Amino acid sequence: MYGALLIQAALAASRCGDTGSVSELIQQAREIATRFSDGADHRQTCFGPTAVELAQVLATADLGDVPGAIRLHEAVIRRDGWQRLAAEHRAAFLLGIARTYLQAGNMLAAGHILKEAHRAAPAEILYAPSARALVADVARSGSQSSGVSRLATALGLTR
């Protein structure tokens, strides 16, 4: 539980722009994560090495290094631990990285990520207002090749 709380604290610090605290908190979580394996899901926290790496990705994006966050994201999802995470945790992370691609102006990638999140855990997209807003933003961007317009229509976000 402590490791999962450290991750949440690091993400809160990143949203406040506190780089020093983010580094310290992520490092503490990383040290604790070495005692756990991915997929064990201790106390339904999904805490483990991959969760720490995903937090690093989102914190990096929050701190303004969008290209760095995208590079980290692409490396983390290739690891075995990614598939061992619960679907709803993968989807929640994917929503965060879709926002990052949106910040970078890459609507096509944002759309692909949103569709992947929807495949992993449809309820995360269907019921979360921030996720629905993200789908609507990407759909309104006119990036039709991403297929997000179909997702937006299916979610009742377009007329």
QUIUR-V793925 format. One record per residue. RES is the residue in one letter. SS is DSSP state (hx for helix, st for strand, lp for the rest). OMEGA is omega in degrees with one decimal (NA if undefined). D_LAST is the distance of its C-alpha to the last C-alpha in whole Angstrom. Layout:
RES,SS,OMEGA,D_LAST ; RES,SS,OMEGA,D_LAST
This chain:
M,lp,-177.8,44 ; Y,hx,178.7,45 ; G,hx,178.8,44 ; A,hx,177.7,40 ; L,hx,176.2,41 ; L,hx,177.9,42 ; I,hx,-179.9,39 ; Q,hx,178.0,37 ; A,hx,178.7,40 ; A,hx,179.4,39 ; L,hx,176.1,36 ; A,hx,178.8,36 ; A,hx,-179.6,39 ; S,hx,178.4,37 ; R,hx,177.2,34 ; C,lp,179.1,37 ; G,lp,-177.4,38 ; D,lp,-175.3,41 ; T,hx,-178.7,42 ; G,hx,178.9,46 ; S,hx,178.8,45 ; V,hx,-178.6,42 ; S,hx,-179.0,45 ; E,hx,-177.6,47 ; L,hx,178.0,45 ; I,hx,179.2,43 ; Q,hx,177.5,47 ; Q,hx,178.6,48 ; A,hx,179.6,45 ; R,hx,178.8,46 ; E,hx,178.5,49 ; I,hx,-176.6,49 ; A,hx,179.3,46 ; T,lp,179.6,49 ; R,lp,-174.9,50 ; F,lp,174.0,47 ; S,lp,176.0,46 ; D,lp,176.1,42 ; G,lp,179.9,41 ; A,lp,176.1,43 ; D,lp,177.0,41 ; H,hx,178.2,43 ; R,hx,177.7,42 ; Q,hx,178.4,39 ; T,lp,-173.7,38 ; C,lp,-179.9,38 ; F,lp,177.1,40 ; G,lp,-178.1,42 ; P,hx,-178.5,43 ; T,hx,177.7,39 ; A,hx,177.6,38 ; V,hx,179.2,40 ; E,hx,178.6,39 ; L,hx,176.1,35 ; A,hx,177.4,36 ; Q,hx,178.6,38 ; V,hx,-176.9,35 ; L,hx,178.3,32 ; A,hx,178.5,35 ; T,hx,177.8,36 ; A,hx,179.9,32 ; D,hx,-178.4,33 ; L,lp,172.2,36 ; G,lp,178.7,34 ; D,lp,-177.2,36 ; V,hx,178.1,32 ; P,hx,178.1,34 ; G,hx,178.6,37 ; A,hx,-180.0,34 ; I,hx,177.2,32 ; R,hx,178.9,36 ; L,hx,179.3,37 ; H,hx,-177.4,34 ; E,hx,177.7,34 ; A,hx,-175.4,38 ; V,hx,-176.0,37 ; I,lp,176.2,35 ; R,lp,-177.1,37 ; R,lp,-179.8,40 ; D,hx,-176.7,40 ; G,hx,-179.4,40 ; W,hx,-177.5,36 ; Q,hx,180.0,36 ; R,hx,178.1,38 ; L,lp,175.7,35 ; A,lp,-176.6,33 ; A,hx,-178.3,30 ; E,hx,175.9,28 ; H,hx,175.8,30 ; R,hx,-178.5,30 ; A,hx,179.5,26 ; A,hx,177.0,26 ; F,hx,-178.5,28 ; L,hx,176.6,26 ; L,hx,177.5,23 ; G,hx,-179.0,26 ; I,hx,174.7,27 ; A,hx,175.4,23 ; R,hx,179.8,23 ; T,hx,177.0,27 ; Y,hx,177.2,25 ; L,hx,176.7,23 ; Q,hx,-178.4,26 ; A,lp,-178.9,27 ; G,lp,179.9,25 ; N,lp,-176.4,24 ; M,hx,179.6,21 ; L,hx,178.9,22 ; A,hx,177.9,24 ; A,hx,178.8,22 ; G,hx,178.7,19 ; H,hx,179.7,22 ; I,hx,178.4,23 ; L,hx,178.1,20 ; K,hx,177.6,20 ; E,hx,177.9,23 ; A,hx,179.6,23 ; H,hx,176.9,20 ; R,hx,-177.2,23 ; A,hx,-175.7,26 ; A,lp,-176.1,24 ; P,hx,-178.1,21 ; A,hx,179.1,21 ; E,hx,179.2,22 ; I,hx,-174.1,18 ; L,hx,-170.2,17 ; Y,lp,-179.7,19 ; A,lp,-178.9,20 ; P,hx,-179.5,18 ; S,hx,177.6,19 ; A,hx,178.6,18 ; R,hx,177.9,15 ; A,hx,178.5,15 ; L,hx,177.1,17 ; V,hx,-179.9,14 ; A,hx,179.3,11 ; D,hx,-179.0,14 ; V,hx,179.4,15 ; A,hx,179.9,12 ; R,hx,-177.7,12 ; S,lp,179.1,15 ; G,lp,179.4,15 ; S,lp,-174.4,17 ; Q,hx,-176.7,15 ; S,hx,-179.5,19 ; S,hx,-179.4,18 ; G,lp,-178.9,16 ; V,hx,178.9,14 ; S,hx,176.1,11 ; R,hx,177.9,11 ; L,hx,178.3,12 ; A,hx,177.7,9 ; T,hx,179.3,7 ; A,hx,178.9,10 ; L,lp,179.7,11 ; G,lp,-177.6,7 ; L,lp,178.8,7 ; T,lp,-179.8,4 ; R,lp,NA,0
